[in-house]
Every structure is written in C-alpha cells, then in structure tokens.
C-alpha cells in the first residue's frame, strides 16, 4: 500500500537515517537489514517518520527512549499509533532498555510479529 507523506519531512528523514541512535543502529545492522522481509528505516507516513517499516507485513517498529515515557511523550505516541493503525498498520513499540538488555528476545518477538502478519 502506498501512503501519502509530508514531503517537507524528507530532509529530516534523511538526517535521522544518518544519525540513528545506538539502539536503532544495533537493531538495523544486527537484525533488520539482513532480515528475509524488507524493512525501510525512517519511513515517512503521513506527518510522521517511523523508525522501521515493513510494507509486506504492514508493520512498524518504534524504538522508545526516555522521552516517550513522560506525559507529553505518551500522549503523542497514542495519537501517532492511532493514526498509523487507521492506515491499516500494526505498531509495535520496543524500549531502548529491551534492545540493550534482551536483544535476542527482541529479535524473536519481532520475528513472531512478522510471521503472524504475513499469515493473516
């Protein structure tokens, strides 16, 4: 499915791809980049830039640092997730702490989510 996107975010998306967080780099280079189903980094969907997007599975992976756990961050994430779900996408949120302390478990979780999405 093709999603309309805000063209003014293209430059920001490019900057975010070049300046990934440590956790984003770890997940990308050590798992998603070579995964059997294609992922895109910093995909623009509507007025949002999502961390990782898999078109084939209609799946978005968002990595959450500390800014996502205060009241403002929580409310923004709720609004963002509702929008993305209305587009027919499933959003999974993974904390940076999980990436750092349970990387194998995170990869297994993502693999299960993708496999379930592909078999729907």
NORNORRA-V48720 format. One record per pair of residues at least 12 apart in sequence whose C-alpha atoms are under 7 Angstrom apart, sorted by the first residue. I is the first residue (numbers start at 1). J is the second residue. If there is no record, write none. Layout:
I:J  I:J
This chain:
3:45  3:46  4:45  4:46  5:44  5:45  5:46  5:47  6:46  6:47  13:42  13:49  16:42  17:41  17:42  23:96  23:99  38:54  39:52  39:53  39:54  40:52  40:53  40:54  41:53  50:62  51:63  57:114  57:117  57:118  58:89  58:90  59:89  59:90  59:91  60:89  60:90  60:91  60:92  61:91  61:92  61:93  62:92  62:93  62:94  63:93  63:94  63:95  63:96  64:93  64:94  64:95  64:96  65:95  65:96
